[in-house]
Amino acid sequence: MKKTVLREYARLIVRMGVNVQKGQDVVVYADLDQPEFVAMVVEEAYKAKAREVTVEWNYPALTKYHVRYQSLKTLSTVEDWQIEKRKHQVETLPCRIHLISDDPDGLKGINMAKMAKARQNRYPILKPYADQMENRQQWCIAAVPGLAWAKKVFPGVRGSQAMEKLWEAILSTSRVNGDAVQAWKDHDQDLMNRCAYLNDLGIASLHYTAANGTDLTVGMIKEARFCGGGETNRQGIFFNPNIPTEECFISPMRGQADGIVYATKPLSYQGQLIEGFSVRFEGGKAVEVHAEKGEELLKQMISMDEGACYLGECALVPQKSPIAESGLLFYNTLFDENAACHLALGMGFADTIDDFQNKTLDECRRLGINESMIHEDFMIGCDTMDITATTWDGREVPVFRQGNWAF
């Protein structure tokens, strides 16, 4: 891939992704797959006048060793220096850039029960610091190719060729062709216009149906609004948390979801795949799940805490989106969720509440935003999906027909 194109992508992530402000700190989280591109991102952040840029590296093989050989007590311990690090982040609010290149099967064979228990034990200790940073930071998740991931997406292709093809897919669906920054400004405006139309309807519930058996009704929070593209944090800074993104999303009312929904794409969860699954809801709660592959993992996921079995997001994505039209299954939630309508189990988004800047996090949650340690998107959209909105004044309005916008 040409360095000039990669440089434009790095610039997009820094300028339109996290929108680094002069004097801000930046933390880049990355796997070991693309150190040269990570260096480009670091340089672009400094060109944007960042004060300090640090990189935290991840390597899934080490995670497997840690879980295998450490005791549960050690895995569950939050050291004093880790607490101090969180305190420092609360004070400095660094921009967070996540460059993902995960192998979809990278943690296959790991002791998931042990890893989940350690995460549950650590969560109450770290949660207060995460809450203090909620909606105050800028963050962006973007992708770079990893060899194992590329070979999963393009099986039977030589490794170097698969990497090049994955680069091409990432860059094209992320609108990196020509002036990427301007392309994203235009894209953000289009998504905002669609969200404005949805918000003007005054939607009380959404009813999803599809030929695969999906028949689900989800209730909305009256004070909630659809969001899409970039967003503005409590500090008044506009940023794009996902590159790419095609969704108009909202956080539904906790406790208001009834029916059954069938996933239309695999879910990569904690380095393992869950495939061919369905979720049945009663009174907002996932009460029954089935999967052709990874059923126990799915059951473990929805039992991570009290809120893990409730919905935190409803997202609308047409089948005519660039990612869907690519015809690729990415085995990566960042891309696959932007190829199809999806739901998320777990944490809801407080910033979908109207005037959230003048409300506390607890106030948003009391309005109906779900609270959980997880937020896991799963794809439900297909070319037979219809979605009908019922408005607060009793009208029924088509939102999706045959997998695409009805307006």
Secondary structure, DSSP 4 states (H G I P E B T S, - for coil): --HHHHHHHHHHIIIIII-PPTT-EEEEEEESS-HHHHHHHHHHHHHTT-SEEEEEEE-HHHHHHHHHHS-HHHHH---HHHHHHHHHHHHH--EEEEEE---TTTTTT--HHHHHHHHHHHHHHHHHHHHHHTTTS-EEEEE---HHHHHHHSTTS-HHHHHHHHHHHHHHHTT-SSSHHHHHHHHHHHHHHHHHHHHHH-EEEEEEE-TTS-EEEEEE-TTB--EES-EE-TTS-EE-SBSS---EEE-EEEEEEEEEEE-SS-EEETTEEEEEEEEEEETTEEEEEEEEE-HHHHHHHTTSSTTTTBEEEEEE--TTSHHHHHT---S-HHHHTTSS-EEEEE---GGGBTTGGGS-HHHHHHTT----S-EEEEE---TT-EEEEEETTS-EEEEEETTEE--
